[in-house]
Amino acid sequence: MNVYETASIAELLKNNPYPGRGIVIGTSADGKTNAVGYFIMGRSVNSRNRIFAEEPDGIRTEAFDPSLVSDPSLIIYHPVRAYNGCLIVTNGNQTDTVRDFLAEGKSFEEALRTREFEPDGPNWTPRISGMVTPEGNYLMSILKSVDPEGSDCVRETFEFPKKAGLGHFLHTYVTDGNPIPTFVGEPERITIEGNIDEFTSCLWENLNPDNKISLYVRFTDIETGKYEERILNKHVKED
């Protein structure tokens, strides 16, 4: 068994109808660029009625058709925010929690100790989070239920050094189901390949076409901090 084997993100996605929401973080093959991806999927009308929109410090989710919103509490948030050289990416409003704690001189881990999984039993959707440091190193976290009843929260944090060509993939669910099975284990080791457009296409084209909703990708030059970003939405608003 090769515990250091890296998988193709295309293979992981195309064989999985419902990984849910996912965070990908890693380093380009030449070691010069940090790569970040975040996608959302949905099964219900409420979940599918979303798009990503740009913000000065990242992105936000918003309703594509406001008339269809039944519960905004778990679907409207800022998935990506930059703060003081760090890039925070999460699947919920814990993005703001992390940013606020950093502003107080506290840590990523301290922020997430104040949060837990989503109150959507029987799924108890995990809260997944990531943060890239100015040096290109990164942390990933999952907050998930300890049991089927949602009686308490397990908090796992992983800290990774930047390594050329290596990335990690963390998602909310193993695959589709009822209830939907929570992600287990360490973030999956993946290979980071191609430029931003190739990487974006790889993610988008291999997400399940029925369930994918939106995708955000950002490539940042580790030395200069300059970045490029891409946003793809299944639903497109007319100008």
N, C-alpha and C positions, 0 to 999 in steps of 0.2 A: 504493500500500500504506500503510495507516494503522497504524504501529507502536505507536500509543497506544490502539488499540481495546481495549475491555474486553468480555469474554464473559460470558454468563450461566452461572453454575455449574450450573444445572439442565440446560442444553443440553450442557455438557461431560460431565456424569455420565450422562445418560440415553442418550447415544449411545455409551457405552463400557462393554462388559460386564465389564471387569476392570482398573480403574486400580490395584488392589491396596490398599495403605494410603495415606491421603492427609491432608495438612495444609492447612488454609485459615486464613489470617490477613489481617485488614484492619481498616478503620475504617468506622463507620456513616456514613450519608449526612449526618447533622448534625455529624459530626466529634467527637462527644462520647464515643463508645463504641468500645472495641476488641472485635473479634469473632474468636473462635478456634474452629475445628472440627477434629476428628480422627476418622477412621473406619478400620475394618479390614474386609477382605473375606477370603474363603478358598475354596479349591477342594478341599483334602484334608479328611478327617475330623478330623485333628489341628488344622488351622487353623480349621475351622468350630466346633470345640468350645470356644468362648470367650465370655465376657461381660466387660463393664466393671463394676467395682465402685468405690465411693467410697473415698477415703483422706482423711485430714485436710488434706493438702497437694495433692490432685489426684485421680488415679484409678490403678487397677491393672487388668491383665487377669488373669482367673482361669479355670480350666477349668469349664465348665458341668457336665460329667459327668467327674469325675476318673478313672473306670475306662477312659475312652477315650483318655487321654493317652499318646502314644507317645514324644514328645520335647518336653519343656517348654522347652528352651534358647532357642528363638527365638520362642516364643509367649507366655511369661509374663514380664511386665515392668511398669514404671510408665511409661505413655505421657505423663502430664502431672504436673508438679510445680511448685509455686510456691516461689520462694526470693528473699528480700530484695527484694520488689517486682517481680521478674521472673517470667514464666510460661514454663516450658520444656515443649515438646511434641515428642516424637520417636516413631519406630516401633520402638524397641528399648531395651535397657538403657543406651544412651548418654545417656538422660535423667539417670541417676545420675552419669555421668561429667561432664556439663556442670555439674550442681549441685555436685559435689565441687570442681571447678576454680573455680567462682565463689566457693565458701567459702574457697578459698586465695588469693583476690584475682586470679585469672587470668581469661582470656576464654573466650567461646563457641568462638572459632576454635582457641585453644590446646587446649581439651578434645577437639575433634573431630580434631585432628591425631594423636591417639593411637588413633583408631579407624579401621575400614575397613568395606567392604561385608560382608554376611552370607556365611558359608561354605557356601552351599547350591547349589554348581555343579550344572548348567550355568546356572542362573538368575542367580547372584551378585546377589541382591536388594540394591538400594541401601539404605543407611541415610539416612533423611531426618529433618531436625531443624529446629525453629524456636524462637525465643525473642523474647518481647515485653518491652520495657523499661518501666519505670514511666511514661515519657513517652508511650507508645503507639507508638513506633517498633519495628521488628522486623527480625530476621535470619532467613534460611532457608539450609539447607545440604543438599547431597547428596553422599554418598560412594559412588562406583560403580567398577566394574571398568574398567580401561583396555583390556581385550581379552577375547575369548571364553574364554580360558584362566584368567582370574582371576589374572593374574601380578602385578598391581600396582593401586594405588588412585588414582583421580582425586578430588580434593576441591574442590568449588565452594561458595563462600559468597556470599550476596546480602544486601545491607543496604538496607532500605526505610524511608523516612520515612512517618509517618502522613499519609494524604491522604483527606479526606472522600469516602466512597463507593467507595473503591478497595481491592481486596484482591488476594492472590496465592494460587495453588493449586499445590502441589507433591505429586506422587504417585510411587509406586515404579515403576510400569510404564506403557508407552504404551497397551497394551491386552492382551488375552489372546493366548497363543501358546505354543509349545513349542520351545525355551525361551522364557520370557516376556520380551519386549523391555523393556529398561531405559528409564526416562524420560530424555529428552534436551532440552536447551535450558534457557532461563530458566523460573522459575515462571510459570505462566500468569496473565495479568491478568484479574481478574474484578470484577464489580460487587457490592458489599455492599448488600443491600436488606432491609428489614423488621425487625421486632423479633425477639427470641430465638426465640420459638415459630415464627414464620413462616420464619426462617432454618433452624431445625432441621428443620422439615417439608420444606422445599425440598431439603435435602441427603438426608434419609432416603428420601423418596418417589422420588427420581431415581437412587438407587443401584440397581444390578442386583438384583432381588429374590431370585435364586437364590444370589448370591455375597456379599451384604452380611451382616455379622455384628453390628457394634456401632458406635455413634456417640456422641461427646461434643462438646458445644458450651458455650462460656463467653462471656458478654458482660460486659465490665468497664467501669465508668465511669472514664474516664481521670483526671478531676479528683479523685475521692474514693477510688478503688480498690475501691469496692463492686462486687460481681459477682453474676450469676445463672448457673446452669449446668443443663444437661439431659443425661441419659444415656438412650439407647435401645438395647436389646438384642433381637436376633432371638429368642434363647432367654430365657425368663423363669423364674426359680426360684420355686417355690411357697413361701409362708411356712409 
